[in-house]
Each structure stands twice: as C-alpha cells, then as structure tokens.
Amino acid sequence: MADLGNIHRYLSEVRREYLLSRAVSIYYRVWFIADTLKNAPCA
C-alpha cells in the first residue's frame, strides 16, 4: 500500500503543476489580448 500512496502523491503533484502552468498560460493569453485591444486604434 506504500507504493499506492507514493503514486497518489506523485499524481497530485503532477496535477497541481499542470493546473498551475495551464492557469499561467491562460492568464498571459488574456493579458496579451487585453493589451492588444488597448493599443488598437479603434478601441
């Protein structure tokens, strides 16, 4: 059962890293779009 605990902990670590990187990429995409719209002449 110790192996199962290690696997579970590893999966939770990977999931957290994945969610963090995903959130960061979404944040930067939104920031980039907002910056582009702000600098657009028609805005």
C-alpha positions as CSV (number, residue, x, y, z in Angstrom):
1,M,0.0,0.0,0.0
2,A,3.0,2.3,0.4
3,D,3.5,2.2,-3.3
4,L,-0.1,3.3,-3.9
5,G,0.5,6.2,-1.5
6,N,3.6,7.3,-3.5
7,I,1.7,7.0,-6.8
8,H,-1.2,9.1,-5.4
9,R,1.2,11.8,-4.1
10,Y,3.1,11.8,-7.4
11,L,-0.2,12.2,-9.4
12,S,-1.4,15.0,-7.1
13,E,1.9,16.8,-7.6
14,V,1.8,16.5,-11.3
15,R,-1.9,17.6,-11.4
16,R,-1.0,20.7,-9.4
17,E,1.9,21.6,-11.7
18,Y,-0.3,21.0,-14.7
19,L,-3.1,23.2,-13.4
20,L,-0.6,25.9,-12.4
21,S,1.0,26.0,-15.8
22,R,-2.4,26.0,-17.5
23,A,-3.6,28.9,-15.4
24,V,-0.4,30.9,-16.1
25,S,-0.8,30.3,-19.9
26,I,-4.4,31.4,-19.8
27,Y,-3.5,34.5,-17.7
28,Y,-0.8,35.5,-20.2
29,R,-3.1,34.9,-23.2
30,V,-5.9,37.1,-21.6
31,W,-3.3,39.8,-20.7
32,F,-1.9,39.8,-24.3
33,I,-5.4,40.1,-25.8
34,A,-6.3,42.9,-23.4
35,D,-3.0,44.7,-24.2
36,T,-3.6,44.3,-28.0
37,L,-7.1,45.7,-27.7
38,K,-5.9,48.6,-25.6
39,N,-3.4,49.6,-28.2
40,A,-5.8,49.1,-31.1
41,P,-6.6,52.4,-32.8
42,C,-10.4,51.5,-33.0
43,A,-10.6,51.0,-29.2
